[in-house]
Amino acid sequence: MSIFLLDFFGSACIGVYSLITEKMGIIPPIVSENKAEKLEEWLKVDVIRTMIGESVLIGALASANSNGVILPHFVREEEIKAIKSVCSEINVAVMETKRTAYGNIVLTNDFGAIIDPRIKRADLKRIADTLGVEAVPGEIAGLPYVGSLAIATNKGVLAHPLIKEEEQELLVNVLKAPVDVGTINCGIPYVATGLIGSSGTVVAGSLTTGPELFIIGQALDVVKENE
């Protein structure tokens, strides 16, 4: 149960470029082999090297848990095949809507999902069915971009510092995990942009400070690893 620091191509916004669940990780092919191997070693998951719609913004465009993955309409067939080649049992939903940044509007773990309240009911049901969990509309800090404003593992949730009490209660009830607040990368409240991980290990952006790491460790029940 550890926490590590990392950057991708000089950027501490590692959550924008990658997606991690309890079973798999998706990173761009241009991430170095050394860093891909580190992620596999740290997170104990199979790392898939592909893009989403030929974009490296994987964490912003896609959302996933152990059961399923939500993808935008412009994902390419070979990218889906790359995911299925490693996780053959995973449910895949290609959302045929104008919305594309599903990583920013879906917050999920293996117990539940909080969805941007502007999502249509039929699309919300499809997301719930694909992820295999209860999915409910919700906001964080009065904002609909729940996927970028928090990170959820099966052991804890770290959310934007301005989350409201009723929003926090909803996250606890739906995600079945305790909720704490914090920032990433020296004060960024959009914590999912710089934090990835699973129940056993999380990886934070390289600009994350000591006090931030302490809060992350408390919230997600992990400790800083001395590399």
N, C-alpha and C positions, 0 to 999 in steps of 0.2 A: 504494500500500500504506500505508494510513493508519488512525489511530484517532481517533475523535471522542467528545465528551461530549454527553449528551442526557438529558432527562427527559420523561416523559409525564404530563400533568395534575398536575405537582408531585411526582411519584414518580420516584425514581432506579431503581426496580425495572423497568426497561424490558423485560427478558427475560420477565417474567411476562405482559406485555401484547402481545407481538409475536413473530413467527416469521420467521426469515430463512434462505433457502437461497442457493445460487449463482445461482439464476434468478428468485426471487420473494421478496416480503415480504408478510406479512399483518399489518395493524394495525387497531385499532378505528376506526370512522367518526368517533368523537369526538376523535381526535387532530387537531390543527390542520392546515390545509392547508399552512402553512409548514413544519411539521416533517415532513409526508409528503413534500414536495418535497425537503427536505434529505436524507431517507433515500434517495430515488431517485437524487439527485445523488451522494451519498457511496458508496452500495453498488452503483450501476449495475444495479439490478434493477427489475422492475415491481412496484409496491406495490399490493396489493389492500386495499381498505377494507371490511372485513366483520367479523362476530363469529363465534364458535363456540358454537352452542346459545344464542344471544342473550346470551352472556357476553363481556366484554372480556378475560378471562383466557386469551388465545389461546396464549401461550407455555407455559402450564401444561397446557392441554387437548389440544394438537395437537403432533405431531412430524413432521418432513419432511426430505427431501433433494431432490436434483435430479430424482429418479425418481418419488417418491411422497409421499403425505401420509397420516398415520394420524390418524383422527378418532374422537371418542367417539360413543356411540350416539344421543345427543340432538342432534347437529348437524342443522341445518335444511336443507332441500333448496335454498333460495335461497342459502344460504351456500356449499354445494358448487358451485352454478352460478357464483357469483362467482369462486371459485378456478379453475374450469374455463374461465371466459371469458377469463382471462389466460394460464393454463397448460393448454391443451387436451389436451396429450399426457400430463399427469401421472396416475399411478395413484392412485386414491382408495380407501382402506379405511375403512369405517365399522365400528368394532369393536362387535359386539353382546354386550358383557360388562358386568358391574357396574363395572368399572374405568373411570374417566373421564379421569384426569390423565395422558394419554399423553406430554405434554411432559416430565413429571417422571420417567417410567419408561422412556423410550427415548432413548438417546444415539446419534446417527448423523451420518455425513457421507456422501460419495459412494462410500466404499470399504468401509464396514462399519457394524455397529450392535451396541451393547451394550444388553441388555434386562434389566429387573428379573427376577431368577431365580424369582420367584413366578408369572410368566406361564405359562400352560398351553402345552404343546408345540404344539398346533394353532394357537393364537393367535400364538406366536412364528414359526411357519412362514408364517402369513399376513402378518405384519409384514415378514419377510425378502423374501417374494415381491413385496410392494407397493413396498418401498424398493429392490428389485433388488440387494441386497447380502447378504453373510453376516451372520447375526444370532446372537449367542451370549449366554447368560445371564452376568451379572457384577454385581459390587458395586464401590462406591467408598467407601473409609474404613469398610468393613464394613456399609455401608448400601445398600438396594436402589434408592434414588431417583436412579439414575444420570443421568437427564436434567436434574436440577436441580443435581447436584454437579459437573458439568463442561460445557464447551462444546467442540465439535469442528468445526473447519473442515477443508478438504482439505490444509491446510498444518501444522496443529498442534492440540494439545489442551491446554486449561487446566483443571486439576482441583483438587478439595478438597485442602488441604494435608496432611491425614492419610491420603491414599491409601496403600495397602500396596504393597510391591514387586511381589508377584505380580499385584495388580490393575493396576498400571501396565504390567506386561509384557503383560497381556491386551489392554489398550487399544491399545498400540503394534502388536501383532500383528493385531488385528481392524480397527482404524481406519486402519492404514498411515500413521501420522503420529506425530511425536515428542510426548511428554507432559511437561508441566511443571506446577508447582503454584503457586497464588496465591489471592488474595482479591479482592473487588470492593466498591465503595461503603463504603470505610473499614472493612475487616475482615470482611466477610461471606464465609464459605467456600462458600456455595451460589452458585457463580459464575454459573451460567446465569440466575439471577434478575435479574442486572444487566448482562448482556453479550450482544450479538447480533452477527452478522456473517458474512462469507464469506471466501474466501481472500485477497481484495485489501484489504478494509476491515472494521474492527470498530467498533462503537459501544458505549461504556461508560456506565453510569449516572453522573449528574452529581456524585455524591458520591465518586467514585473518586479516590484520592490519587495524587500523583506517583510514589511508589515502586510502587504497584500498577500504574500505567500502564506503567512500565518493564518489569515482569515480564510483563504482558500482551503488550507489544510483542515481547519476546524469545520468548515461548511461541508466539505466533501469527504471528510474522514480519511485524509491522506497526510503524509509527512514529506518535508523537503529531503531529497536524496542528495548526499554529498558525492558529486561526480569526481 
